[in-house]
Amino acid sequence: MIIARWSFVPRVGRGDDCISILRKWEIDVGQRIGWRPGTIRMVRGVVGVPESQIELEHPFETLSELEEAWRDMGQAPYHQEYLWQLETVTVPGSNNWTVFRDVDVVPKN
């Protein structure tokens, strides 16, 4: 399994605005490209990362599924509009994707 995280650092005092935009993005874009609400998780920094950092996380079975999601995002009608909105509330250049592979703590035999 692949875990994709979309990270943002909001401008000072704009964290709640960033979360609000991402919640709307999830409905207008995320659900349209097939992301089910129960599979998306949003987290906010507490310890070891800036408290303002916000991440939207989604699991995928394969890298191909993630690539397909990115392709679908680019074609979704509202995606670009939300990117412009996020630009007004986040630190320039702070949004990025990181991708992790899920590893079992106890190997399955």
N, C-alpha and C positions, 0 to 999 in steps of 0.2 A: 504494500500500500504506500502511496505517496501523499504527503501532507504539504499543501501549498499555503503559504502565508503571505498576505498582502499587507505591508506595514506602512504606517503613516506617523509622522510627528506633527501634531497640530501646532499652530502658532499659539503664543501665550494667550490663555483665556478662551481658546476656540475648540477645546476638546469635545465639549458637548455638541457643538455645531458639526464637527467631523463625524461623530457617532450618529447624529441625526441624518446626515447625508448618506452615510453608509447603510443605515437601516432602509432608507428609501431606495438606494441602489439595489439592495438585496431583493426588493419586491419587483422593481421595474426592469432590472437587468438579470440579476442572479437567478430568479425563478424562471425567467423567460429562456435562459440558456440551460435549464434543467436542474439547477441546484435546488434541492428540497430544503425548506427552512430548518428542519431538524439536523441537517448535516453541516450547517454553517455555524461557526463559533466566532464570537468577537471577544477579544481580550484587551485589557488595558494594563500598562506597566504598573508594578508595585515595588518590587525589589530587584536590583541588578540590571534594570533598564530604566530609561527615563519614565517618570510617572505619567508623562503625557503620551507616551507611545501607545498606539492603537494598532491592533492586528486583526484582520479578518482571515479566518482559517477554514480550509475546506479539504476533505480527503478525496483522493482519486485512487482507483485501482491501478492505473498505469500512467506513465508519462504521456502516452498518446492521448489519454482522456483529458489530461491537463492542457495539452497543446490544442486539442479540439475546443475546450472551454475558452482559451484565449482567442482563438479564431472567431468563435461565436460572439464573444464580448465585443470584438472589433466591428462586428456587423449589427449588433443590437442597437436599436434606434436611439435609446437614451444614454448609452454608455458615455459618449463624448461629452454630453451635457453635464453629467455627474463629475467627470474628470475636471471640467472647468470649475464647477462648484467647489470641489475638493481643493483645487489650486488656491482658491481664495482663503481657505482656512488652515492650510498646512504649510510647513516650512518648505520652501522651494527645494526640489531634488530629494526630498526625504521619503517619498513613496517608492517602495521597491518590493519585489517578489523574492521570497526564499523558498526553497523546495527541500523537503526532508524525506527520507525513506524510513518507514516504520520498521523497527527491529524488535523481535520478540526478546524479552528479558530472559525467559527460559525457552531454549530452543525446542521446537516441536519435532518429535521423531516419528 
